[in-house]
Amino acid sequence: MKTYFILLLLMTLFALWSVIRGSLIRAAIALALTSAVLALIMFRLFSPLAAVFELSVCAGLITVIFMSTISLSEPLTYSELMIKAKPRIKRFWFLPVILVLLLLILVPLASNVSAPMIASETEKSVYRVLWQIRQLDVFGQILILFTGIFGVVVFFKNTKKQDEEK
Amino acid sequence: MSTFFKLSFVFIPLLFVVGFYCIIITHNLIRTLIGLELITKAVTLLLVVVGFATDHIALMQSYIITLIIIEVVVISVAAGIVINVAKKTGSLDARNLRTMKG
């Protein structure tokens, strides 16, 4: 239980770091660390397949997407960042206060929470659930993936006019 | 099981609030996406915890995989929009979008 508490605390701290941090690249790295800790929690809660997906896709691929976006969108230089840092930090002052207030509300409430009932009969094989019971989900995922690919292709497609201008 | 569930009951809303606050307060488009990611992380954690507590681990894993795929597609398309906005307006400030036509 102690390990679980430490992992949850680490995850929240990394999340806070990714929000408060001035540099976008460091924020993206903190987000990847949040994903990595979440993957560890998943491993501990007997969800290895989901953990592998979380680690490779969320901590890996999404971080790469963020890094590419940051480098392609010409981010601020260090001196510009320093000028903007002070007013930015001011806006995030309230976040720790809100979190402490929320903790004060949630901790007494948590003492009344009880664990949900365990289901009498459940499917143990994730492969059977994914490929047989929830087969439609897989088709949905394929459709969503193709929609995403199509969307990205449309965004980066040059029109005839743009080609002529070049 | 009870202490485990109580801990999750406290930390999941905290994570959600961090992401939500980030989306509300920031003007930077990439940081908005980071906030969105954090909210998704809170939802993923909730699914894992509920799956473990109710012994529906296999079902919840399939839900989480679906959620991760949707998350990647949303982030990729949003990143495409952000890059195009940055090219058009020269900055990542969301307030610049107000001046756009259409």
Chai-1 contact restraints between the chains, C-beta under 6 A:
chainA,res_idxA,chainB,res_idxB,connection_type,confidence,min_distance_angstrom,max_distance_angstrom,comment,restraint_id
A,M1,B,T3,contact,1.0,0.0,6.0,A-B,restraint_1
A,F5,B,L7,contact,1.0,0.0,6.0,A-B,restraint_2
A,L8,B,F11,contact,1.0,0.0,6.0,A-B,restraint_3
A,T12,B,L14,contact,1.0,0.0,6.0,A-B,restraint_4
A,T12,B,L15,contact,1.0,0.0,6.0,A-B,restraint_5
A,A15,B,L15,contact,1.0,0.0,6.0,A-B,restraint_6
A,A15,B,V18,contact,1.0,0.0,6.0,A-B,restraint_7
A,A15,B,L38,contact,1.0,0.0,6.0,A-B,restraint_8
A,L16,B,V18,contact,1.0,0.0,6.0,A-B,restraint_9
A,S18,B,I34,contact,1.0,0.0,6.0,A-B,restraint_10
A,V19,B,V18,contact,1.0,0.0,6.0,A-B,restraint_11
A,V19,B,C22,contact,1.0,0.0,6.0,A-B,restraint_12
A,L24,B,I30,contact,1.0,0.0,6.0,A-B,restraint_13
A,A27,B,I34,contact,1.0,0.0,6.0,A-B,restraint_14
A,L31,B,I34,contact,1.0,0.0,6.0,A-B,restraint_15
A,L31,B,E37,contact,1.0,0.0,6.0,A-B,restraint_16
A,T34,B,K41,contact,1.0,0.0,6.0,A-B,restraint_17
A,L38,B,K41,contact,1.0,0.0,6.0,A-B,restraint_18
A,M42,B,V48,contact,1.0,0.0,6.0,A-B,restraint_19
A,L45,B,V48,contact,1.0,0.0,6.0,A-B,restraint_20
A,L45,B,F52,contact,1.0,0.0,6.0,A-B,restraint_21
A,F46,B,I57,contact,1.0,0.0,6.0,A-B,restraint_22
A,S47,B,V48,contact,1.0,0.0,6.0,A-B,restraint_23
A,S47,B,I57,contact,1.0,0.0,6.0,A-B,restraint_24
A,S47,B,Q61,contact,1.0,0.0,6.0,A-B,restraint_25
A,L49,B,Q61,contact,1.0,0.0,6.0,A-B,restraint_26
A,A50,B,Q61,contact,1.0,0.0,6.0,A-B,restraint_27
A,A50,B,I64,contact,1.0,0.0,6.0,A-B,restraint_28
A,F53,B,I65,contact,1.0,0.0,6.0,A-B,restraint_29
A,F53,B,I68,contact,1.0,0.0,6.0,A-B,restraint_30
A,V57,B,I68,contact,1.0,0.0,6.0,A-B,restraint_31
A,V57,B,V72,contact,1.0,0.0,6.0,A-B,restraint_32
A,I62,B,I75,contact,1.0,0.0,6.0,A-B,restraint_33
A,I65,B,I75,contact,1.0,0.0,6.0,A-B,restraint_34
A,I65,B,S76,contact,1.0,0.0,6.0,A-B,restraint_35
A,I65,B,A79,contact,1.0,0.0,6.0,A-B,restraint_36
A,T69,B,A79,contact,1.0,0.0,6.0,A-B,restraint_37
A,T69,B,V82,contact,1.0,0.0,6.0,A-B,restraint_38
A,T69,B,I83,contact,1.0,0.0,6.0,A-B,restraint_39
A,L72,B,I83,contact,1.0,0.0,6.0,A-B,restraint_40
A,S73,B,I83,contact,1.0,0.0,6.0,A-B,restraint_41
A,S73,B,A86,contact,1.0,0.0,6.0,A-B,restraint_42
A,S73,B,L92,contact,1.0,0.0,6.0,A-B,restraint_43
A,R91,B,I25,contact,1.0,0.0,6.0,A-B,restraint_44
A,L95,B,Y21,contact,1.0,0.0,6.0,A-B,restraint_45
A,L99,B,L14,contact,1.0,0.0,6.0,A-B,restraint_46
A,L102,B,V17,contact,1.0,0.0,6.0,A-B,restraint_47
A,L106,B,V10,contact,1.0,0.0,6.0,A-B,restraint_48
A,A110,B,K6,contact,1.0,0.0,6.0,A-B,restraint_49
A,A110,B,F9,contact,1.0,0.0,6.0,A-B,restraint_50
A,A110,B,V10,contact,1.0,0.0,6.0,A-B,restraint_51
A,V113,B,K6,contact,1.0,0.0,6.0,A-B,restraint_52
A,V113,B,F9,contact,1.0,0.0,6.0,A-B,restraint_53
A,A115,B,M1,contact,1.0,0.0,6.0,A-B,restraint_54
A,A115,B,S2,contact,1.0,0.0,6.0,A-B,restraint_55
A,A115,B,F5,contact,1.0,0.0,6.0,A-B,restraint_56
A,A115,B,A53,contact,1.0,0.0,6.0,A-B,restraint_57
A,P116,B,A53,contact,1.0,0.0,6.0,A-B,restraint_58
A,P116,B,T54,contact,1.0,0.0,6.0,A-B,restraint_59
A,I118,B,D55,contact,1.0,0.0,6.0,A-B,restraint_60
A,A119,B,T54,contact,1.0,0.0,6.0,A-B,restraint_61
A,A119,B,D55,contact,1.0,0.0,6.0,A-B,restraint_62
A,T122,B,D55,contact,1.0,0.0,6.0,A-B,restraint_63
A,T122,B,H56,contact,1.0,0.0,6.0,A-B,restraint_64
A,E123,B,A58,contact,1.0,0.0,6.0,A-B,restraint_65
A,K124,B,A58,contact,1.0,0.0,6.0,A-B,restraint_66
A,S125,B,A58,contact,1.0,0.0,6.0,A-B,restraint_67
A,V126,B,A58,contact,1.0,0.0,6.0,A-B,restraint_68
A,V126,B,Q61,contact,1.0,0.0,6.0,A-B,restraint_69
A,V129,B,A58,contact,1.0,0.0,6.0,A-B,restraint_70
A,V129,B,L59,contact,1.0,0.0,6.0,A-B,restraint_71
A,V129,B,S62,contact,1.0,0.0,6.0,A-B,restraint_72
A,L130,B,S62,contact,1.0,0.0,6.0,A-B,restraint_73
A,R134,B,S62,contact,1.0,0.0,6.0,A-B,restraint_74
A,D137,B,T66,contact,1.0,0.0,6.0,A-B,restraint_75
A,Q141,B,T66,contact,1.0,0.0,6.0,A-B,restraint_76
A,Q141,B,I69,contact,1.0,0.0,6.0,A-B,restraint_77
A,I144,B,I70,contact,1.0,0.0,6.0,A-B,restraint_78
A,I144,B,V73,contact,1.0,0.0,6.0,A-B,restraint_79
A,G148,B,V73,contact,1.0,0.0,6.0,A-B,restraint_80
A,G148,B,S76,contact,1.0,0.0,6.0,A-B,restraint_81
A,G148,B,V77,contact,1.0,0.0,6.0,A-B,restraint_82
A,G151,B,V77,contact,1.0,0.0,6.0,A-B,restraint_83
A,V152,B,S76,contact,1.0,0.0,6.0,A-B,restraint_84
A,V152,B,G80,contact,1.0,0.0,6.0,A-B,restraint_85
A,F155,B,G80,contact,1.0,0.0,6.0,A-B,restraint_86
A,F155,B,N84,contact,1.0,0.0,6.0,A-B,restraint_87
